[in-house]
């Protein structure tokens, strides 16, 4: 794949980001206030594994799972797509949304600030880089390097720990405007050197691009839950019960197979 195509994909992704911030699509929209009533406002990350829009088709494992839960619980949901995690967490803290769904692994540090549902799936963080003889072969090769992550991502904590483990400094560059999918494309285009994103997203995007290496793991397997405010225990318990209920359904098993068994 040639460089112009990389750049074209990146431009398309940026346009989609703009659309997410300025346009609405049925129950997918942005708002400056909570919907009120029984409506559950969900901030959902734009990424291949969580939520995506392709023409008139909307999909993503988390998006489809939440719609399945909504249909069986009778709880209406309004989806607010986001690219940068920090903005979604601000909306959660300010009460504009009830739930954040995206790259936010369950860690001891995160538990001090937020409430988490039971794990939805398991993922891990991987290094995204250009393939070739200059590619890092292990975590030990990252000393003195700069790794790009999405602003507000707890991946910064993991990189800090990794720096201590290898006994060398690893620098972190936070991207305020771009999400994980865009970071992979920026690595592919050569705009940035290396990034860290969740493996499901990295490998889904890399499969459409040439010369991307995702073989170096940055973290162990981590639970990927949904995020709520610390005091919202009633909703958390309800989400756990709804998830447990739909997980017994054939429709749920088809979702798992579609997004993870391929």
Secondary structure, DSSP 8 states (H G I E B T S, - for coil): --HHHHHHHHHHHHHHHHHHHH--BTTB---SS---TT-EEEEEE-BTTTBEEETTEEE-HHHHHHHHHHHHH---EEEEEES-HHHHHHHHHTTS-SEEESS-B--HHHHTT-EE-S--EEE-EEEEEE-STTS--SGGGGTT-EEEEETT-THHHHHHHHHHHHTS--EEEEESS--HHHHHHHHHHTSSS-EEEEHHHHHHHHTTSSSEE---B-S--EEE--EE-TT-HHHHHHHHHHHHHHTTSHHHHHHHHHHH--
